[in-house]
Structure formats: structure tokens, C-alpha cells
């Protein structure tokens, strides 16, 4: 088993890498845009706007949750997903700073 050595790199690079790992599929970008622009949604609400199955949307939301870019609340029988504004802004700043480097 190999252990990651990511922690040995600059913290800013670690952050870019962490967030970029959640942004590496177009459907996830669209989910983030939808939550940013339209507010909280259920998986069903999001699926209406995507060519993906409910299970695929759920898997992408799980990845975005692990990257802390989306939050969820339980309102039985649904989970309501929303953009984690603080993490979204942190990811945005990290990526912009990376691409603005000289």
C-alpha cells in the first residue's frame, strides 16, 4: 500500500488539487452552478436539468459533499442540497490564485 505524499507540497497547491478533484466532471460543474444560481434542490430537482440518472446525480453530490462544496439537510423523505458558499469561495480563490501566478 502506498501512502500519499501530497501533504509534503505547498498548502496552496494542496487546496487547488483538493478542489479540482471535485470539479473534474462537467455534470458536477453544472450541479454547482445550479445550486449557486437557484438555491437548494433535491436530487429529483437536479435530475430534471441533467442527462444523468438519479443514482449518478447522487454519486456526484456525494463527491461534492466530500469536497465540502455542497451541504445537505434531511427533510424527510428528502435530502436538500445547497452550495457551501464559504468552501465555494475558497475553491474559487484557490483556483484563481493558481492561474494568476506569474
N, C-alpha and C positions, 0 to 999 in steps of 0.2 A: 504494500500500500504506500503510495507516495503522498507526502504531506505538501500542501500548498506553501509556497514561499511568498505569496502576494503581500503578506504583512511586512516584508523587507523593503517594499517600494514606498515612494513618497505618498503621503496620505492623500494628497490631491489626486494622484493617479489612481489610487485605490478607489476613491469615490467615483471617478469617471467610469472606471471599469465596472464597479458595482451597479451603477445605474444603467450603463449601456447594456449590461446583460439582460435587463428587463425591457429594453427598447428595441431588441433585435428582431422583432416581427411586426409587420405593418398593422396587423389586427390589434396589437397592444397599443400602438400609437393612436389608432382610431378610438379605442376604448378610453384612453386618457383624454383625448380631445373632447369626446362626448361628455365625459364626467366633468371636465373643466368648463365646457360651454353650456351644458344643460343641467348640471347638478346631479344629485343622487339618482341611481337607477337600479333596478333588479336585473338579474341575468336575462330574464324574458324581455325586458325593455331594450337591453343592449343587443340581444339577438335579432331584433327586428331590423336593426341597421347594419347587420353583418351577414356575409355569406357563409357563416360558420354555424355549426350545431351548438346546442345549449351546452353540451359537455365540453366542447372546445372553448367556448367563451368562459366557462367556469375554470378551465385549466389556465387560461391566460390571466384571469383575475387572480388566481392563486399565485401565479408568478409575480404579478404586480403587487400583490399583498406582501409577499416575501421580500420584495424590494422596497416595501413601505411606501409605495406610491399611491396605493389605494387603501382605504379603510372600509370596514363593513359593520353594520349593526343588524341584529336579528329583530325582525318584526314578523313574528310567526304568522304565516308559514314561510316567509321570505327572508332573504338576506338583501339588505340595501347597501349598495356600494357607492362610495364617494371618493373624490380626489383628496388625497392628503396634501393640502396646499403647501404646508411647510416643507415636506420632502420634495414635492414637485418643484418648488422654487430653488431648493438646494441642488437638485439634479440639474435644473436649467442653468444655474450659475456655474456649477462644476463643468458642464459641457461647454458653455460659452467661454469660460476662462481657459479651458484646454485649447479650443480652436483660435482664441485670440492671442495665444502665446507667440512670441517672436523668437 
